[in-house]
C-alpha cells in the first residue's frame, strides 16, 4: 500500500475519531464542577490590587 493512501485512510477514520474524543474530553474537563473556583480566581487577577499596589514579593502561583 502506498504511504499517502495509508495515511489518508488513517486520517479519515481513526485520527478523526481520536481528535473528536480529545475534543469532547477537553470540553468535559473545562466544564467540570471542581474547576469553577480556579477559573474565577484566574479571572480576578487584574482586580486583586485595585486599591493599592501589591506588596513587594507577593505573587500567587
ROFI-932085 format. One record per residue: residue number from 0; x, y, z of N, C-alpha, C in turn. Coordinates in pm, 1 decimal. Layout:
REM ROFI-932085
R  nr       nu       nv       nw      cau      cav      caw       cu       cv       cw
R NUM        X        Y        Z        X        Y        Z        X        Y        Z
...
//
This chain:
REM ROFI-932085
R  nr       nu       nv       nw      cau      cav      caw       cu       cv       cw
R   0     83.7   -116.8      0.0      0.0      0.0      0.0     89.0    124.3      0.0
R   1     51.6    218.3    -74.8    125.6    342.2    -86.0    113.6    422.8     44.8
R   2    218.2    494.5     78.3    220.6    567.8    205.9    110.0    673.9    212.9
R   3     91.9    748.7    107.6    -12.1    851.9    106.3   -150.0    790.7    127.0
R   4   -177.0    681.1     60.5   -307.3    615.6     72.5   -330.1    567.3    214.9
R   5   -227.2    508.1    273.2   -237.9    460.8    411.5   -265.0    577.5    506.7
R   6   -188.7    685.3    494.2   -206.9    799.9    583.4   -343.2    865.3    562.5
R   7   -389.5    869.2    440.9   -520.1    925.8    411.5   -631.2    843.2    475.7
R   8   -623.4    712.4    464.7   -723.9    626.8    525.9   -718.8    636.1    678.0
R   9   -598.1    643.0    733.1   -582.3    656.0    878.2   -642.8    787.8    926.6
R  10   -615.1    896.5    856.3   -667.4   1026.7    896.0   -819.0   1032.3    881.9
R  11   -872.6    966.7    783.5  -1016.9    967.8    761.9  -1092.3    883.2    864.2
R  12  -1027.0    789.1    927.6  -1100.8    701.5   1018.5  -1054.9    719.3   1162.7
R  13   -943.4    662.1   1198.1   -900.5    657.3   1338.1   -858.3    793.7   1392.0
R  14   -789.9    871.7   1313.9   -746.2   1001.7   1363.6   -866.1   1093.4   1385.5
R  15   -965.0   1085.3   1298.7  -1085.9   1164.2   1316.6  -1155.7   1125.1   1446.6
R  16  -1166.2    997.2   1473.5  -1227.6    950.6   1597.9  -1145.9    994.6   1718.8
R  17  -1013.3    986.4   1711.2   -927.4   1027.1   1821.5   -942.2   1176.5   1849.6
R  18   -939.4   1259.1   1746.5   -950.0   1403.2   1766.2  -1088.1   1442.4   1818.9
R  19  -1191.2   1374.9   1775.4  -1324.9   1401.3   1827.8  -1333.0   1365.2   1975.6
R  20  -1277.7   1250.7   2013.2  -1276.1   1210.0   2154.2  -1193.7   1307.5   2237.9
R  21  -1082.3   1353.6   2184.9   -999.9   1450.9   2254.9  -1077.3   1581.3   2275.9
R  22  -1147.6   1627.6   2174.2  -1228.4   1748.9   2182.9  -1335.1   1735.2   2291.1
R  23  -1406.1   1625.1   2291.6  -1510.0   1602.3   2392.6  -1447.6   1597.8   2531.8
R  24  -1331.6   1535.3   2545.2  -1262.6   1530.9   2674.4  -1223.7   1668.3   2723.6
R  25  -1174.0   1752.7   2635.4  -1137.2   1889.5   2674.3  -1260.6   1967.5   2717.6
R  26  -1370.7   1951.3   2648.1  -1494.1   2020.4   2685.3  -1540.3   1975.2   2824.0
R  27  -1540.8   1845.2   2848.9  -1580.2   1795.9   2981.5  -1485.1   1845.8   3089.4
R  28  -1355.7   1850.7   3061.0  -1258.2   1897.1   3158.4  -1277.5   2045.6   3189.0
R  29  -1305.7   2124.7   3088.1  -1321.9   2268.5   3108.6  -1446.8   2301.0   3189.9
R  30  -1551.1   2222.7   3174.9  -1676.4   2249.5   3244.5  -1699.4   2159.1   3364.6
R  31  -1593.6   2098.0   3415.8  -1609.1   2011.0   3532.2  -1646.3   2095.5   3654.1
R  32  -1720.0   2038.4   3749.1  -1766.3   2116.0   3864.4  -1652.6   2171.6   3950.7
R  33  -1543.6   2101.6   3965.9  -1435.4   2146.8   4051.9  -1350.3   2257.2   3993.2
R  34  -1366.5   2289.9   3867.7  -1282.9   2389.5   3803.3  -1332.6   2532.2   3816.8
R  35  -1453.7   2549.8   3864.8  -1512.2   2683.4   3868.4  -1433.1   2777.3   3959.5
R  36  -1389.1   2731.1   4075.3  -1314.7   2817.6   4167.3  -1182.0   2861.5   4105.1
R  37  -1116.0   2771.1   4037.6   -989.3   2804.5   3973.2  -1010.7   2909.1   3863.9
R  38  -1115.5   2894.4   3785.1  -1141.5   2988.6   3677.4  -1180.2   3126.1   3731.9
R  39  -1257.9   3129.7   3840.4  -1294.8   3257.0   3899.8  -1172.7   3327.3   3958.0
R  40  -1082.7   3252.1   4020.1   -960.5   3310.8   4074.4   -874.2   3367.8   3962.5
R  41   -861.0   3295.7   3854.8   -781.6   3343.6   3741.0   -845.6   3466.5   3677.4
R  42   -976.5   3469.5   3669.2  -1045.1   3583.1   3608.8  -1031.3   3709.0   3693.2
R  43  -1008.9   3694.4   3823.6   -999.8   3809.6   3913.3   -858.5   3866.2   3924.0
R  44   -761.1   3810.7   3857.2   -621.9   3856.5   3868.2   -607.3   4006.7   3840.8
R  45   -666.9   4062.3   3736.6   -646.7   4205.9   3711.4   -703.2   4296.7   3821.5
R  46   -794.1   4245.7   3903.4   -861.0   4328.4   4003.7   -812.4   4303.4   4145.6
R  47   -711.2   4222.2   4166.4   -666.6   4187.4   4301.6   -618.6   4308.3   4379.4
R  48   -537.0   4390.0   4321.5   -478.2   4503.5   4391.2   -528.6   4632.4   4327.4
R  49   -658.4   4645.8   4322.1   -720.0   4760.6   4256.8   -702.4   4888.8   4339.2
R  50   -702.3   4876.2   4473.3   -693.2   4992.8   4560.6   -550.6   5042.6   4579.0
R  51   -456.5   4951.0   4588.8   -317.0   4987.9   4614.0   -226.8   4886.8   4545.0
R  52   -100.7   4921.6   4525.9     -9.2   4826.0   4462.3     11.1   4701.7   4549.0
R  53     48.4   4595.9   4483.5     74.3   4471.0   4555.3    196.9   4487.6   4644.0
R  54    197.0   4424.5   4761.6    316.7   4427.2   4846.9    435.2   4363.0   4775.0
R  55    552.6   4407.1   4808.2    674.9   4356.8   4744.4    687.3   4206.1   4769.2
R  56    711.7   4135.4   4662.7    735.8   3990.3   4671.5    611.7   3906.5   4677.2
R  57    494.7   3966.5   4670.6    372.1   3887.5   4676.0    327.7   3849.3   4535.4
R  58    322.7   3722.7   4511.9    265.0   3671.1   4388.3    214.7   3532.5   4415.9
R  59     94.8   3505.7   4371.1     30.7   3378.2   4395.6     48.7   3288.6   4274.1
R  60     89.0   3167.0   4300.5    107.3   3072.1   4190.8     12.5   2958.2   4202.1
//
